[in-house]
Amino acid sequence: MKKLALSIFTLLFLVGCQSAYYGAMEKLGIEKRDILVDRVDDAKEAQSDAQEEFKSALERLDALLQFDGGELEERYNALRDDYEASKSAAERVNERIEEVDDVAQDLFDEWSEELELYSNDAMRRESERRLRETERHYGELIRVMERAAGKMDPVLQKMQDNVLYLKHNLNARAIDAIRGEFSRLQTDISDLIDEMESAIDESNRFIESMNSGA
């Protein structure tokens, strides 16, 4: 019972904070649609950063696999750092997508409720039409974003496998063992980058449509 009460209190607290945040932004002339556009832009930048991190990790692994007697531990440490950077970038992408969806749902709820306030039927119908169109466009955006994000965990798992294996077997034989996995990882990262590029393009289209009022 205490745990349930605490959960309810936490939910009410978060809702209150969100409402206070929206209220403060509105006083500055910033509406939910503006916040949504900003958060989509933030998510787009997070995905772009993640693309670079995954590319860097792949290039680092490729360089390590070309090992021919150089400083193996130094290359391993660089690969490990790139893996950690990719993991952090992936977490930021997921966080930004959640933030986008939070404000999008709040915007659509508010928009839908305010349709009942119109006294002019023609204006109400036009506003409802625009709401449905925006919801449709947003649905495509969040689908593409989540599809790209969903490809990150399998790639990170394979990268982690390689890092862990090298951590405990840092020698030429270990490198030979993972060399056969490299092409599959390379394909997976290429697919991930392509999916992220699609999400970035869709984000740009969504931002443009919101800014133009389309």
N, C-alpha and C positions, 0 to 999 in steps of 0.2 A: 504493500500500500504506500509506504514512504517513497519507494522507487518510482511508482506511478505518479505520485504527487510532485516529485522533483522533476520528472520528465515534462509534466504539464506546465509547471512553473517555468522551466527552461524554454519551452516552446512559446509561451506567452511573452517571456522576456525578449526572445529573438524577434517575435512579431512586432513587439513594441518598439524595439530598436530600429527595425526596418521601416516602420511607419514614421518614426521620428526622423529617420534619414531622408525619406521621401519628402516629408513636410519641410525639412530644412532646405532641401534642394529646390522645391517648388517656390520657396520664398526668394530664392536667387534667380528664379525664372527658368529653372531647369526641370523639365518634365520627364516622366518615365521613358518616353520614346527617345529623349536625348541620352538618358542613362543607358538605355539598351544599345544605342548606336556606339557609345563609348566602350561599352563592355564587349561588343562584337569586335570592335577594333583592337581591344586589348587581347582578346582570344586569338585574333588573326596574328598579332605580333608574337604571342606565345608559341603559336604553331610554326611561325617562320624561324624563331629561335631554336625550336626543337629540331626542325629540319637540319639546321647547321650543326647542332650537337651530334645528331645521329650520323651525319655525313663525316664529321670529324672522327668519330669513334670507328667508323668503317675504314677510313683512311689509315688510322692508327693501327688497326688490326692488320691491315694489308701490309703496312711497313714492317710490323713485327714478324709476319710470316715470311718476309724476304730476308730474315735473319741469316747472316753468313759469318758469324763470329764476332759481331760487335757487342755493345753493352746491352745484353738481353734484359737485365733487371730494370734498367732505365726505360727501355721501351715498354716493358710490362707496367711500370708505374704510370707512365703516360696513358696507356690504354685503360688502366683502372680509373684514372682521373676522368677520362673521357666518358667511361661508362657511368660514373657517378653523376657527371654533368648531364648526361642524357636522361638519367633517371629523374633528376631534379626538374629538368625541362618538361618531361612527361607529366610530372605532378602538377606543374604550373598550368599546363594545357588543360588538364582535367578540372582544376580549380576554376579556371577562367570560363570553361564551358558551363559549369554549375552556376556561376555568377550570371552568365548570359541567360540561362533558362529561368533562374529565379525572377529576374526583373521582367522577362518576357511574359511569364505567366501572370505576374502582378499587373502588367500593362493591359493584357487582354481581359483580365477580370474587371478591371476598372472601366475599360472601354465598353465592355458588354453591359455593365450595370448602368452606365451613363446613357445608353441608348434609350432607356425608359424615361429620361428627363426631357426629351425633345417634345415640343408641341407641334413642330413642323414635320409632317410625315415624310415629305420629300427629302429633307435634310437627314432625317433619321435613317431612311432607306439607303441613302448615299453613304452615310457614315458606317452603317452595317456592312455594306458592300466592301468598303475599304478595309474594315476590320477583317472580314473573311479572307480577302486577298492577302492582307499582311500576315494573317495566321498561316495561310497556305505557303507563302514564301518563307516564312520563318520555319515551318515544318520541314521544308527541304533543306534549309540551312542547318538546323540542328541534326538532321539525319546524316548529312555529309560530315559534319564536325564529329559526331559520335562514331561514325564508321571509321574515320581516320584515327581517332583516339583509341578505338578498339584494337587497332593493329600495333599499338605501341607495346603493350604488355608481352605478347609473344616474342617480339624482337628483343625487348629488354631481358627476357628470360634466357634467350639464346646467348646474348652478350654476357649475362651473368655466368652462365655455364662455362663459357670460354675463359672468363676472368678467374673464376674459382679453380678451374683445371690448371691454368698456368700458375696460379698462386702456389699450388702444392706440387707442381711438376715443371719447374722453370728450367727446361732444357730443350735441346734440339729435338729430342724424340717427342716431347709434348707438342711442339710446334707442328711436327709432321702429323700428329694425331688429329689436330683441329683443322689442319689445312683443307681436309676434305669437306669440312662443314662450312668453309668460308663462302663458297659459291651460293649455297642456300641462304646464308645470312645476307649476302650481298643482294640477292633477289628480293628477300623480305624487306630489307631497308629501302630498296628502290621502289617497291610497291607502296611502302609507308609514305615515302616522300611524295610520290605521285598523288596519293590520297590526300595528303596535307595540302598539296598545291590546289587540288580541286576544292577543298574546304576554304582555302584562302581566296580563291576566285569567287566562290559563292558568297563569302563574307563581303567582298568588295561590291558585288551586285546588290546584296541586301542593304548595305550602307548607302549606296547610291540611290536605291529606291526609297529608303526612309528619308534621306535628305531632300529628295526631289518631291516628296509628298505623293509619289505614285502609289 
